[in-house]
Amino acid sequence: MLLTTLCYMERDGQYLMLHRTKKEKDINKDKWIGIGGKFEDKESPEDCLLREAFEETGLTLTSYRFRGIVTFVTDRYETEFMHLYSAYEWEGSMRTCDEGDLAWLPMKQVFDLKIWEGDKIFFWLMQHDAPFFSLKLEYIGDTLEAYAMDGVYHRRSETETDLFTEFLQNCAPLYDRRR
């Protein structure tokens, strides 16, 4: 199992997004994602977060929040255990990223970008300030086949809509009530 961090830096209603265009063999090729990457030996999630943020942006995070755990399962790659963060303050000057193009984009626009379908679920949770969560996403190819929120499964075969719409109809109201 792969251990990774994924961070969305927030500023003035925008996320810093990374358009993954520079690596040929890349699970995220041509998709928009946050910054982050794989743990190195002996790193904590925060160690990995801070190192990856600096390597990819040149910025040192000074204020961040651990949002949840995302278990990413696919038929193509090793299972990934992502530690999801939001960051609010940093120091330094942004530099060019060797993994893709960095861009500040409106938070609402992320739902229209080329992203993994399951990412829409955790974007919604972050934008609605959901408490710490566990989200499992199961893919066949690029198609989200199932997701589990805090251990409760929802499968594509059980709904007539896409799974993000199903989430909005069935799970999102539960999180809205928790606030």
Secondary structure, DSSP 8 states (H G I E B T S, - for coil): -EEEEEEEEEETTEEEEEE--S-SS-TTTT-EE-EEEE--TT--HHHHHHHHHHHHHSEEEEEEEEEEEEEEEESSS--EEEEEEEEEEEEE-----TTSEEEEEEGGGGGGSS--TTHHHHHHHHHTT--SEEEEEEEETTEEEEEEETTEEEEGGG-SS-HHHHHHHHTHHHHHHH-
